Amino acid sequence: MQTDILAVNPGSTSTKVGVFRCQEGGELTELFMETINHNPNHLLEYESLEAQQPYRREVIESVLNDKGYDMGNLRAVVGRGGQLQGLKSGGYQVNPSFCRDMMSPKNVQHASNLGAPLAYSLAEPLGIPSFVYDSTRGCELSDVAKVSGLEGLVRYGNCHVLNSRAQAIRYARSVGKEYQDMHIIVCHMGGGITVSAHEGGRIIDDSSYDEGPMSPERTGGIQLTTWTELCCSGKYTEAQLQKIICGKGGLYSYLGVTDCRQVEKMIEEGNQKAAVVYEAMAYQVAKSIAAMTIPLKGKVDAIILTGGAAHSNMLTGMIQEYAGHLGKIVLMPGENELEALAEGAWRILEGKEKANTYQG
């Protein structure tokens, strides 16, 4: 039986869509993918993130129409998971209460929150299911890992769940094993860098962008006493501090660029500061990888380096030099989030995975 799945990945100024087809028992085949770039000024005209939904849905339908694709062939629509806390890894079938809670102003207002309502609004008129898969908050930390060090504050998981689990699943398949049976550390390196420990098919702990290594545009974890001094200096508003943490930190704060290729060019031209900062990022990544061996109790089948920055041989080489003794390091550069979304939905449709039920 032929299975067509529409995957939707909303970003801050773009919406990525793709249709994937799978024959029974076969691999997914991409029919087409499209990145829809939105005018940032147009998006600012909407009073809220939720208010963008009808516009983005209309644009998606327009792209499918332009491609000559008959939406009646779809068996499911899957959207990127958003910032709703308390979700598990894997898929959730979307319903109105899920959409409502995902769009709550109590959540971090990120474009990924639109994944669920967009998927539902596209699927409901067709009478087919809609899902989200591997939400950013879809980590399942142990009770021990949730202890923050301060009563009243609970530590939560927050990493690149979608690509991290997708690459771990692909790696397990490539060595003839089941993902659920392996102990894997995945380091996703993009604009932000997160490191996660995978056991029993779950992410049991992680090193997130606000406590782990610095990245091209994020600070990572900063010593609390130093950060407290900065916060209390009176020089910055809360919004400015948030922007420093996520947007103007990391490589950008030191070198004014976020592209690893530009940093490597600086190094090749003899820029010693760039060399030290770039190695420091690799060093911090390696420390986070080492930290993730603890929840796995030293049982590490593979350490996967993935994401866009994993294309950098210089960066991955330094990470291997620092962390190579911890286990087998596997390079799986890049990411394909649309394909990962479609693969997750397909596994649910095939009965290989069961969709979680949202309890509210």
Secondary structure as GFF3:
##gff-version 3
##sequence-region A 1 360
A	DSSP	beta_strand	3	10	.	.	.	ID=ss1
A	DSSP	beta_strand	14	22	.	.	.	ID=ss2
A	DSSP	beta_strand	28	37	.	.	.	ID=ss3
A	DSSP	alpha_helix	40	44	.	.	.	ID=ss4
A	DSSP	three_ten_helix	50	52	.	.	.	ID=ss5
A	DSSP	alpha_helix	53	66	.	.	.	ID=ss6
A	DSSP	three_ten_helix	71	73	.	.	.	ID=ss7
A	DSSP	beta_strand	74	80	.	.	.	ID=ss8
A	DSSP	beta_strand	91	93	.	.	.	ID=ss9
A	DSSP	alpha_helix	96	102	.	.	.	ID=ss10
A	DSSP	three_ten_helix	111	114	.	.	.	ID=ss11
A	DSSP	alpha_helix	115	123	.	.	.	ID=ss12
A	DSSP	three_ten_helix	124	126	.	.	.	ID=ss13
A	DSSP	beta_strand	130	133	.	.	.	ID=ss14
A	DSSP	alpha_helix	143	146	.	.	.	ID=ss15
A	DSSP	alpha_helix	161	174	.	.	.	ID=ss16
A	DSSP	three_ten_helix	179	181	.	.	.	ID=ss17
A	DSSP	beta_strand	183	189	.	.	.	ID=ss18
A	DSSP	beta_strand	193	199	.	.	.	ID=ss19
A	DSSP	beta_strand	202	207	.	.	.	ID=ss20
A	DSSP	alpha_helix	224	231	.	.	.	ID=ss21
A	DSSP	alpha_helix	238	245	.	.	.	ID=ss22
A	DSSP	alpha_helix	250	255	.	.	.	ID=ss23
A	DSSP	alpha_helix	260	268	.	.	.	ID=ss24
A	DSSP	alpha_helix	272	292	.	.	.	ID=ss25
A	DSSP	beta_strand	302	307	.	.	.	ID=ss26
A	DSSP	three_ten_helix	308	311	.	.	.	ID=ss27
A	DSSP	alpha_helix	313	323	.	.	.	ID=ss28
A	DSSP	three_ten_helix	324	326	.	.	.	ID=ss29
A	DSSP	beta_strand	329	333	.	.	.	ID=ss30
A	DSSP	alpha_helix	337	349	.	.	.	ID=ss31
###
